[in-house]
Amino acid sequence: MKNEFIEIDDIRVIITYHDASSSLLNEAKTKGAPLVGTYSAIKHKPHTQPGEYHLHVYDGNDQIFAINQSGSAHDGFHGVRIPNKVYQALSAKYKGWMFPPNQIIESIHYTYFLNPIEDLTYRDLIYESKIIQSEMNFFDRVKKANLNESFNLSKIDSQQDNFLKRFQSLMIESIKRIS
């Protein structure tokens, strides 16, 4: 064992080395339970009623995203892509959770569309149509899984109706522009 002393002003720091094979302690460099590499996660209970269990995922001390048990975004992390290693570790560790197969966190409460349809280019019309289709599939997966009884299924149905109306409007506009 070897000791090193460092003194700065009135503060004395003692560093102890146990042997040549000792390495640095890294406990303070991550938050929560280790996942893989420098990634870790903290599981939280619902903060509100109705609410969902959710995970906060970190790379070191930096939060990279938060995800609800249903697979939707938590705390505004919409559109974040889950890294491959993290996705595999979460899927293995948190059975019964819905992680998006495309590894992109979506949200059933997020508004993607801000521009009036007449302001969209034809390419924007098609792109938005594809996004709506993936959101509709996401809604169906959430309703089918019904992971949390307190999850507001009527809100999902309402949002799904809004998306369907928007999708129909986009299709009508795109047909008008073709002819």
Order of alpha helices (4+ residues) and beta strands (2+ residues): beta-beta-beta-beta-beta-beta-alpha-alpha-alpha
